[in-house]
Amino acid sequence: MSTPVTLENIRRAPKVLLHDHLDGGLRPQTVIELARECGYRDLPTHDADDLGTWFADAADSGSLVRYLETFGHTVGVLQTRDAIVRVAAEAAEDLAADGVVYAEVKYAPELFTERGLGLDEIVTAVQEGFRLGEKRAAAAGYRIRVGTLLCAMRQNDRGREIAELVVRHRDTGVVGFDIAGPEDGFPPTRMLDAFQYLRDNNVHFTIHAGEAFGPASIWEAVQRCGAERLGHGARIIEDITFAEDGTAELGRLAAYVRDRRIPLELCPASNLQTGIAKTVADHPFGPLAKLGFRVTVNTDNRLMSHCMPSTETATLAETFGYDWTDLERFTVDAMEAAFVDYDQRRQIIDDVIRPAYAKLKAD
């Protein structure tokens, strides 16, 4: 008999996170304290429990206006160096306590410049925070390595500038590049010069695609821009035809994504909020995993979606009947898709992930 696949045991199992936004994962109490320190006066409440509920309710409302309002508050309190260091450190601590052994946390530096911070100052502050959080986690008995992805906002014209920022900080823990923001109306091909610059400099990048827009966005991200991973990518399911008997016929794009083993950074709780599926049982994760796509389990925005890697994993396990072998597969696939160097990936897989899951399956 193996160890039961419960939330408590999943929390102790090593996990890998590839898609988590820094400004979407603040602790409610931290938002309140930072607002007080910087004079931000627009919070809906100053009670931590009530604020956490407000964020979740606003994100669940189905209203894009209310959903975006949540980020107005978190970004609003992330405009000073000390605030950025604190939030990054707490993110590393919170993820480590949830059993995450490797995480790639992303943010858009251009959003944190309202009070005069320069882009390089912002990146340095985030990196300081992550290293501090790693040390605090280690002191508490947890092991985590955090890599950083810098995002350019699709609706702005700063892709090349942010790509150059990645290259300048690539030796301090910035492991890659992403683009975020409104997908519909702002195709990734608007930033072709940035992606070419990244390739010229041997830099890894993922692209948000297949969340708010369908397969056409995924096609552009993969075939025109050269994305190594797909941020979300859930709507690749729209290029698959399912017969009444359950058999599936993959379209040419879906087949290419699967055959090339392009990782999908799936975020079930967030995807339900944005309308990709009505329930977890309807989420594309189940059929995509069954068809052999390289699926990974992610949180997107922990505060807004009221989730952690362990809760996302536990919900999927309960919904689709996954066992430790399945969860090990998703974890190893995520680690192999990480943008950190090969030696570190192998070390985490061979020395941390494999032994832990072997024990879970054997006990």
BAPA-175762 format. One record per residue (C-alpha): residue in one letter; x, y, z. Coordinates in steps of 0.5 Angstrom, whole numbers, padded with zeros to 4 digits, always signed. Layout:
<nodes>
AXYZ
...
</nodes>
This chain:
<nodes>
M+0000+0000+0000
S+0003+0007-0002
T+0002+0013+0002
P-0005+0016+0001
V-0006+0021-0004
T-0009+0027+0001
L-0008+0034+0001
E-0003+0034+0007
N+0001+0028+0004
I+0001+0032-0003
R+0004+0038+0001
R+0010+0035+0003
A+0011+0032-0004
P+0016+0036-0008
K+0013+0040-0013
V+0015+0044-0019
L+0012+0051-0021
L+0013+0054-0027
H+0007+0060-0028
D+0006+0064-0022
H+0006+0072-0022
L+0009+0076-0016
D+0004+0081-0016
G-0002+0076-0016
G+0001+0072-0010
L+0001+0077-0004
R-0001+0075+0003
P-0007+0079+0005
Q-0004+0082+0011
T+0002+0084+0007
V-0002+0088+0003
I-0005+0092+0008
E+0001+0093+0012
L+0005+0096+0005
A-0001+0100+0004
R-0001+0103+0011
E+0007+0104+0010
C+0006+0108+0003
G+0000+0111+0004
Y-0004+0107-0001
R-0012+0109+0001
D-0016+0105-0004
L-0016+0098-0001
P-0023+0095+0000
T-0022+0093+0007
H-0016+0093+0012
D-0018+0086+0016
A-0014+0081+0013
D-0019+0075+0013
D-0024+0080+0009
L-0019+0082+0004
G-0017+0075+0002
T-0024+0074+0001
W-0025+0080-0003
F-0020+0078-0007
A-0022+0071-0008
D-0030+0074-0009
A-0027+0079-0014
A-0023+0074-0018
D-0029+0069-0018
S-0034+0075-0020
G-0034+0074-0028
S-0033+0081-0029
L-0026+0083-0032
V-0027+0090-0029
R-0027+0087-0022
Y-0022+0082-0024
L-0017+0087-0026
E-0018+0091-0020
T-0015+0086-0016
F-0008+0087-0019
G-0009+0095-0018
H-0009+0094-0011
T-0003+0089-0011
V+0001+0093-0016
G-0001+0099-0012
V+0003+0097-0006
L+0009+0094-0010
Q+0012+0101-0012
T+0018+0101-0007
R+0024+0097-0006
D+0023+0095+0001
A+0016+0093-0001
I+0019+0089-0007
V+0024+0085-0003
R+0019+0083+0002
V+0014+0081-0002
A+0019+0077-0006
A+0022+0074+0000
E+0015+0072+0003
A+0013+0069-0004
A+0019+0064-0003
E+0018+0062+0004
D+0010+0061+0002
L+0012+0056-0004
A+0017+0053+0000
A+0013+0051+0006
D+0008+0048+0001
G+0013+0043-0002
V+0015+0047-0008
V+0023+0045-0009
Y+0023+0049-0015
A+0019+0055-0018
E+0019+0060-0023
V+0016+0067-0021
K+0014+0072-0026
Y+0013+0079-0026
A+0013+0086-0031
P+0018+0091-0028
E+0015+0096-0032
L+0009+0096-0027
F+0013+0098-0021
T+0016+0104-0024
E+0010+0109-0021
R+0014+0112-0016
G+0021+0113-0019
L+0024+0106-0019
G+0028+0104-0025
L+0028+0097-0028
D+0035+0095-0026
E+0033+0097-0019
I+0027+0093-0019
V+0030+0087-0022
T+0035+0087-0016
A+0030+0088-0011
V+0026+0082-0013
Q+0033+0078-0013
E+0035+0080-0007
G+0028+0078-0004
F+0028+0071-0007
R+0035+0070-0004
L+0033+0072+0003
G+0026+0068+0002
E+0031+0062+0000
K+0035+0063+0006
R+0029+0064+0011
A+0026+0057+0008
A+0032+0053+0009
A+0033+0056+0016
A+0025+0053+0017
G+0027+0046+0014
Y+0025+0047+0007
R+0029+0047+0001
I+0027+0052-0005
R+0030+0055-0011
V+0027+0061-0015
G+0028+0063-0022
T+0025+0069-0025
L+0022+0071-0031
L+0021+0078-0033
C+0015+0080-0037
A+0013+0085-0042
M+0006+0087-0043
R+0003+0086-0049
Q-0001+0092-0050
N+0006+0096-0049
D+0012+0097-0053
R+0017+0095-0049
G+0019+0088-0051
R+0026+0089-0053
E+0027+0093-0047
I+0025+0088-0042
A+0029+0083-0047
E+0035+0087-0046
L+0034+0087-0038
V+0033+0079-0038
V+0040+0079-0041
R+0043+0084-0037
H+0041+0080-0030
R+0041+0073-0033
D+0047+0071-0028
T+0043+0073-0022
G+0038+0069-0023
V+0033+0071-0028
V+0032+0065-0032
G+0028+0067-0038
F+0023+0072-0041
D+0015+0072-0042
I+0010+0077-0045
A+0003+0078-0041
G-0003+0082-0041
P-0009+0082-0046
E-0008+0076-0051
D-0014+0078-0056
G-0012+0084-0060
F-0005+0084-0058
P-0001+0078-0062
P+0005+0076-0060
T+0008+0077-0066
R+0008+0085-0064
M+0014+0083-0061
L+0018+0079-0066
D+0024+0083-0065
A+0025+0082-0058
F+0024+0074-0059
Q+0029+0075-0064
Y+0034+0078-0059
L+0033+0073-0054
R+0035+0068-0059
D+0041+0071-0061
N+0043+0071-0054
N+0041+0064-0052
V+0036+0066-0047
H+0030+0062-0046
F+0022+0065-0046
T+0015+0062-0045
I+0009+0066-0048
H+0002+0067-0045
A-0002+0064-0050
G-0009+0060-0051
E-0012+0063-0045
A-0016+0069-0047
F-0015+0067-0055
G-0015+0060-0058
P-0011+0056-0063
A-0009+0062-0067
S-0005+0065-0061
I-0002+0059-0060
W+0000+0058-0067
E+0003+0065-0067
A+0007+0064-0060
V+0010+0057-0063
Q+0011+0058-0070
R+0012+0065-0071
C+0016+0067-0064
G+0019+0060-0062
A+0016+0059-0055
E+0019+0054-0051
R+0013+0053-0047
L+0006+0056-0047
G+0003+0060-0041
H-0003+0057-0040
G-0004+0053-0047
A-0011+0050-0045
R-0015+0052-0051
I-0010+0047-0055
I-0016+0043-0054
E-0020+0047-0059
D-0016+0043-0064
I-0018+0037-0062
T-0024+0033-0064
F-0027+0028-0059
A-0032+0023-0062
E-0038+0020-0058
D-0034+0014-0056
G-0028+0018-0053
T-0023+0017-0058
A-0019+0024-0060
E-0017+0026-0067
L-0011+0032-0066
G-0011+0037-0071
R-0004+0039-0074
L-0003+0044-0069
A-0005+0040-0063
A-0001+0034-0066
Y+0005+0039-0067
V+0005+0041-0060
R+0005+0034-0057
D+0010+0031-0061
R+0015+0037-0060
R+0013+0036-0053
I+0012+0043-0052
P+0010+0044-0044
L+0003+0047-0042
E+0003+0051-0036
L-0004+0050-0034
C-0007+0053-0028
P-0014+0050-0027
A-0017+0055-0021
S-0015+0061-0025
N-0018+0058-0032
L-0024+0057-0029
Q-0024+0064-0027
T-0023+0066-0034
G-0028+0062-0037
I-0024+0056-0040
A-0028+0051-0036
K-0034+0051-0032
T-0031+0046-0027
V-0025+0042-0026
A-0028+0036-0029
D-0029+0040-0035
H-0022+0043-0035
P-0017+0041-0041
F-0012+0038-0036
G-0015+0031-0036
P-0016+0030-0043
L-0009+0033-0045
A-0006+0029-0040
K-0009+0023-0042
L-0007+0024-0049
G+0000+0025-0047
F+0001+0032-0048
R+0007+0035-0043
V+0002+0038-0038
T+0004+0042-0031
V+0001+0044-0025
N+0001+0052-0024
T-0002+0057-0020
D-0002+0063-0024
N-0005+0068-0018
R-0005+0065-0011
L-0008+0071-0008
M-0014+0072-0013
S-0015+0064-0014
H-0014+0063-0007
C-0010+0057-0009
M-0003+0054-0007
P+0001+0049-0011
S-0001+0043-0007
T-0009+0045-0007
E-0009+0045-0015
T-0005+0038-0015
A-0010+0035-0010
T-0016+0038-0014
L-0013+0035-0020
A-0012+0028-0017
E-0019+0028-0013
T-0022+0030-0020
F-0018+0025-0025
G-0016+0020-0020
Y-0009+0021-0021
D-0004+0017-0016
W+0003+0018-0014
T+0006+0016-0021
D+0002+0021-0025
L+0004+0027-0020
E+0011+0025-0021
R+0010+0025-0028
F+0007+0032-0028
T+0013+0034-0023
V+0019+0031-0027
D+0016+0034-0034
A+0016+0041-0030
M+0023+0040-0028
E+0025+0038-0035
A+0022+0044-0038
A+0025+0049-0033
F+0029+0055-0035
V+0035+0053-0030
D+0041+0050-0033
Y+0041+0042-0034
D+0046+0040-0028
Q+0041+0044-0023
R+0035+0040-0027
R+0038+0034-0026
Q+0040+0035-0019
I+0033+0036-0017
I+0030+0031-0021
D+0035+0025-0019
D+0036+0028-0011
V+0030+0031-0009
I+0024+0029-0014
R+0025+0021-0015
P+0027+0019-0008
A+0021+0023-0005
Y+0016+0020-0010
A+0019+0013-0009
K+0018+0013-0002
L+0011+0016-0003
K+0010+0010-0007
A+0013+0005-0003
D+0010+0007+0004
</nodes>
